[in-house]
Amino acid sequence: MDALTLLTSRRSNKKLFAPAPNQAQLEQIFQAALHVPDHGRLQPYRFVVIEKDGLNKLGGLLKSAVQELNLGEERLKKAENLPNRAPMIIAVIAKIQKDIAKVPAWEQMLTAGCATYAMQLAANAQGFDNVWVTGPWVDGSELRQALQCDQNDKVVAFIMLGTGEEKANREPKQIDLANFVSYL
């Protein structure tokens, strides 16, 4: 698939099964993340791969966060199910350095977001489906501790990765640009 087709036809998929990327494929995914625009070359992100027994640990951490933050029964059910929806999840943590005037925190956060999207595209390019999820539970103290987050770190994504169900090829949806583009 060429790059333009990949960019204009990418879709999230929440129904993911094994196999997930192997080590060589995962390295390609991370290489894509490490080549995003990055003012100041700060690399304000890091990644935690969660698979196998780690998925069960993540489920417990998410449930703990729901209870800690009083997020309710509906979120508790989602927390219990989330780790079972994919064979691999990658947590993306933005490593924000607030003391760098040249590169404000918001710009560092955008770089972490670009890294997340690059990982999604690299996974798609290798035949894997994925979905980017977050939720209020990312602020749970036990979860942050398990992901080794510092005070200024922010969990910006859980990228759920795997093989999607076979789908009929859909034509890429053309979106009317009039509401999004203007010229000066």
Secondary structure, 3 states (H helix, E strand, C coil): CCHHHHHHHCCCCCCEECCCCCHHHHHHHHHHHCCCCCHHHCCCEEEEEEECHHHHHHHHHHHHHHHHCCCCHHHHHHHHHHHHCCCEEEEEEEECCCCCCCCCHHHHHHHHHHHHHHHHHHHHHCCCEEEEECCHHHHCHHHHHHCCCCCCEEEEEEEEEEEECCCCCCCCCCCCHHHCCCCC
